[in-house]
Amino acid sequence: MTAGHQISFVIRPGNIGLQPFNGIVSDAAPNSVSGLIQGKVFLVEVGEYTIGIDGDQNLLVRTHPSIGISRGDRVRASFPENKVSAICD
């Protein structure tokens, strides 16, 4: 890769950590973003959550439905470094 190339980062929805945002953790925590739950669908053994990030971006997360979050809740999504892949455009 040379200077000037665009890089995209990808992660599977099931590898993203999801926690209710309690305001105690800094909004600038490494490898994470905060947002609002905009949608919630149960897919038998997993819950699929759509999280609105910065008003114009969405993030899809799949996790166990017992996490106890609902539409409108503020949450933190975290990205484990060993689960993220970089793609050179």
Summary of the structure (lengths in Angstrom):
residues: 89
radius of gyration: 14.1
end to end distance: 9.9
largest distance: 45.2
contacts: 206
relative contact order: 0.37
helix: 10%
strand: 49%
